[in-house]
Amino acid sequence: MLKLGKNDLGVFGFVVAITLLAPFLMNPFPEGSALAQFNAGYPDLMQRFVIFGIFAIGFNILFGLTGYLSFGHAAFLGVGSYAAVWMFKLLTMNIIPAIILAVLISGLFALVIGYVSLRRSGIYFSILTLAFAQMSFSLAYSVLTPITNGETGLQITLNDPRVLDTVNTTGNLPVTGLFGLEMRDTATLEIAGWAFQFNVGFYVSALIMLAAFYLSIRVFRSPFGLMLRAIKTNQNRLNYTGLNSRPYTLAAFVISGMYAGLAGGLMASMDPLAGAERMQWTASGEVVLMTILGGAGTLLGPILGAGFIKYFENIFSKINDNVLHGWFNFMPDFMENVMVTIIHPFVGKGWHLTLGLLFMIIVIFLPGGLVDGGTRLWKRLLTRKQDNSSSVVATTPAK
């Protein structure tokens, strides 16, 4: 029914399982325990996992398949967010029109930028995309203030027209929703010290991510995907055959930009606010790290990389000296202070140092990313199992 091969179907089933069961998998430790600090099963963080997963999946279609490294994809993320918030202000708080507009506007924006940037390749292409992204950031931050609200950011107000919604008489800001379901609605299941949260916004974003992931699999396995791989392998040789590769790279760039716009629209749907900081070069660099850490050109890599980085950003950045003292308070005061002093630079505000060290380790020892590491480990286990079976057969005496 899904028209996927056996391996692809297994990968897709694995992603479906871990996504839908995330509230359980992300809360391995009981509430109130010392290790509850490492739980990630609360709605805001789980939403970020899947939304940035969409962002990285789209970037992987461009970078993983064609080899074109863009440093400006955050521009499409920001454009998608602004488009979604404007839809919330003018039309309705239903997220469907906002997401559709975010995808369309970011796709048109990607078409313009890609048409210019793809005239160059290699580092020149990367610099061009970075320049466009920084121009977009500057325009959103200052020049286009009537549209973007400058440094304050664009947000909804009580006076917005919202022509398709009923008149708001509550005096409170309206909330985003999907046909009566509010994105912020959360149900909590408490079992023996664990608290599992099931959030509407997370599951809506998760279902959209699964659809986006399925579409990326079809792109990877399609003739179009094979053409993109050929471009990455040797674009000059492909051009010598008389085939114009530029329409293919432009299509990949636009598709990737639409994925980024979808992620931006979902971010605004979960929290109806759009700011110029989403278009900064650091946000573009973040999605590059996600894709490389997970494994560029692989199906699972972008999702794993997005989860890896967002987990460190939200969990390790919250570990402060008070938490560290709580962990080591069973030690003598001198040893406790020594341990806190040693670990302090790697957590809290210094979590980037830990991420940088892990990134170096993965790039040096696992150049294919986390997926490559998992594949190597699986093959080693299979080889060891086969060796053990062979040794058992060899030592069994003949009858």
N, C-alpha and C positions, 0 to 999 in steps of 0.2 A: 504493500500500500504506500509506503514512504519512498519506494524506489531507491533504497540504499543497499549497498553491499553488506555482506555479513559483518566485516570489521567495522564499517561505518555505523551500522545499526547498533553494534555493541557499544561503540563510543557514545552515540547519541543516547542510548538507554542509560549509560553510566551518568551522563550529564543530567538527564531528566531526574534520575534517582537522587543524586546529591543535591540538586537544586530544590526539589520539592520537600526533601527531608532536612533541609538546612536548619530549621529551628531546633531540631534534635541534635544534629551533628555539630552545630556551632556552640552548643551548651554542654560540654562534657563534664563540667564540674558543678557541684551543688552550690546554690546561692549561699553566701555567707562564709564559704570556705576560703582558705588562703589562696587557692588557685583560681577562684572565680574571676580574678582579674583578667584571666586569659580567655574567658568566654566571649564569644562574638555573636551570640544569638539574639541580639536586640535589633528592632526593625531598621533603624537608620543605617547601621553598618551592613546589614544584609542587603538592603536596597543598593548601597554603594557597590557591593560585590557584583551584583548582576548588571547594574547600569554601566560600570566601568568595564565589565566583561563584554558588553555590547560594543563599547568604544574600542576595545582592543581587538575584538573579532573583526570589525570593519577595517581597522588599521592593518591587520594581518593580511587581508585580501590584497592590499596595495603592496606593502613591504615584503610579506612572506612569499607572495606569488611572483611579483615583478621585480623585486629587489630595489624599487624606488623608495628611498628613505625620506619621508616628509617630516620636517620639524615644525609644521604649521597646522596640524590637525586640530589643535585647540580652537582655532578660529571657527570651525564648523560646529564644535561643541557649544561655543558661545552664541553663535547665530541661531542655533536650534533653541537654546534657552530663551533668548530674546523673543523669537517668533512665538514660542509657546505662551510666554507671559502676556504678550500683546493679545493673543487669542483669548486668554482668561479675562483680560480687561474689557475687550470689545464685544465678544460673542457669548461665551458660556464657560462655566467652570468644569464642564465635562472634558476629560483629558483626551478624548478621541480626536476632535478637531484640532486641538493644540499639537498633538503628536504628528498628525498628518501635515499641518502647516510647517512644523519644524523640519520634517524630512524633506519637503518640497523646497523650502527656502534654502536649506543647507545644500541640497543637490544643485540648485541653480548657482549658488555661490561657489561650490566646488567646480562646476563646469567652467566658470570664468577664470578662476585661479589656475585650474589644471590646464586650460587651453594655453595660458601664457607660460606657466612653469615647465610644462612638458616639452617645450622647445629645447630644453637643456636636460642633461642627465647627470648622474653622479653627484658630486659635491655641489655643483652649480644648481642643480634642481633643489637640493636640500636647503641651500642658502636662499633661493627664491621663495620657497614656501615659508621659511622662517621670516623673511622680510614681509611677506603678505600678512602673516599672522600678527606681527608686531604693528604693522600699519592698522590692522583691524582693531587691535587692542587700543592703540592711540586714538583712533576715531571714536570708539565706543566710550573711552574714558573722558574725552574732552569735546571733540568737534561735534559729534552727533548726540549731544546731551539731550535735546528735545525728544529723541527717540529712545535713548538708552538710560537717561537720567544720570549720566556721568558716574562719578565715583560712589554715589549713594546706591546705585543699582536700581533696576526696574522692578517694581512690585505692585501688587494689586491694592486698590483703595476702595472705600465705601462708595465713592462717587463715580466709579467706572460704570459705563452704560450696560454692558452684558445683556444685549438685546434679546437673547434667547432664554434667559433665566427669569424667574419670577422676581418681583421687587423684594429686596432684602429689608425687612422691617425689624430684624433682631438687634441691629446696632453693632453686630460683630462682623469681622471680615469673613466672607464665604470661604469654604474649603473646597479643594479639588475632589472630584469624585468620578465614578463611572456608573451611570444609570442608577443612581441612588446609593451606591456604595461609596463611602468616604475613604480616601486613601489613608487617612490616619487611624481608621478603625483597627483596633487590635484586641484579640482574644488571648487570654493567658491560661495555660494549663499547668497547674501545680501538682507535682508528683514527688513525694518523698524528698523534699528539699530542693528539687529542681523546679525552675519556672520557665516554661516554654512559651514563647510569644508568637502568635500567628497574625501577621499584619496584612491587610488588604493590599496596601501599596507594594509590599514585597512580592506577593504572589502575582499581581498584575505585571510588575516589571519582570518577574521570573518567566512568566508565560511568553512575554514578548522576547526575552532573551533566548528562550528555547526556539522560538520561530526564527529569530535571526541566526542562531547557530545552525539550524537545519538548512536555511538558505545558503549559509557559507559552505556547508558540506556539498550541496548541489553545485555551487560555483566551483569548488575545488575539483570535482569529478566530471565537470562538463567539458566539452571541446573548447569553450572559452577559457576555462581554467588551464587547460593544457597549453593553449596559446600563450597565456601569461607566464607559465613556467618556461616555455621556449624563449620568451623575451628575457627572462632572468638568466637563463643559461648562456645565451649568446645572441644579443639583439642585432649586432652587426651582420652576423651570418644569416639571420632571419630576413633582414632587409635586402641582402644580396639575392635572395630568391625572388625578389620583386613584390614581396608582401609588405604593405604599409602597417607597421606595428603601432603607430601613434593612436589610431582610434581605439585599439584595445587598451592601451595604457590610460587613455583619457576615460574610458568607460570604467576601468578599475578605480581610478581616482574619484570619479563621481560616486560610484557605489560606496566606496570607503567614506567619503564625505557625508553621504546620506546616513550611514551607520552612526557617524559621530553626531549628526543632527538629531537622530533618534535618541541617542544617549542624552544629549542636551535637553531635548523635550521631556524626557522622563525625569531628569533632575528637577526641572521646573514643575513637573506634575506632582512630585513628592513634596516640594517646597517652592511655592510660586514666587521665586525671586531669581533674577538674572543680573549678574555683575560682570564688569570687564575683566576681573581677575581670572575668569574661566578661559580667557583667550590668551593668557600670558604664555611665554615660551616654556615656562616650567611645566605647565599642564601638557604641552606637546611632548616634552621630554619624558614625562611620566608614562605616557602610553607607549613610547619607544621602549622604555625599561620593562614595562609589563610584557610586551611581546617578546623581547629578547630573553628575559628571565624564564618565561614559560616555554619558549621554543618557537622561533619565527618559522613560518611555513608549515606548522603542524596545526591540527584541528583543536586539540585541547590546550595547547600552549598559552594562547591569549587569556583564556579563562583562569588557568592556574596562576599566571603572572599577575593578573588583576587582583585576584584574591590574596595572593602573597603580599603584594605591596600595600593594599588597603588594610590588611590585617595589621601589618607592622605600623602603618601610619596611625591607626586608631587605637591599637592596644598598647604597643610599646611606648608611644608618645605620652600615654597617661600614667606611666609608672614613674612616680616622683620619689624623693628621698623618704617621705613618710611611709610609702609602701615598702621601700627597701628595708627600712628599719623594722617594719612589722615582720618581714620575712626572716630577718637574722636576729631577732630579739632574744632567741634562745642561747645565743653566744655571749661570752664575756663582752663587756662594753668596748674594750680595745679591738677585739676581733670583729665585732659588729661594725664599728666605724671604718675599719680597714676594708671590709667587704663592700660597704656602701660607697666608699671612695673609689674602689676599683670599678664597680658596675655603673656608677652614676654617669660617666661620659657616654655610655652606650644606650641609655634609655632617656625618657622624657624629651627634652629639647634636643638631645643628642642621638635620637633614634636614626637620623640619617646616616650617622657613622656606622651603626650596625647594618643598615641596609646596604651601604656602600661596600662593607667588608663581605657580606653575603653575595653581593653582585660580583665582586672580584673572584670569589671562590667558584661561583657557578660558571663564569666566563672562562676561567683558567682550566677547571677540571671537567666541566660539562658544557662545552661550547654549543651544544644543541639545546641547552636549557633544561628545565625540570622534566619535560617529557622525555628528553634523551636520557636523563638519569634514571627515570622510572623504567624505560625500555631496557637499558643496560642491566639494571637490577633484576628485572623479570627474566631476561635471557640467562643471566648467571644462575638464578634459581633453577630454571629448567635444565641447564647443563649439569648442575650439581645433582639434580634428581635423576637424570639419565645416567650419570656416572655411578651413582649409588645402585641403581637398578642393574647396571652392567656388572658391577662388582659382586652383587648378590648372585647373579646367574653364573658368573665365573667360578665362585667358590662353592657352589652347590655340587656335591659329588654325583656322578652319573650312577644310575641304578642298573 
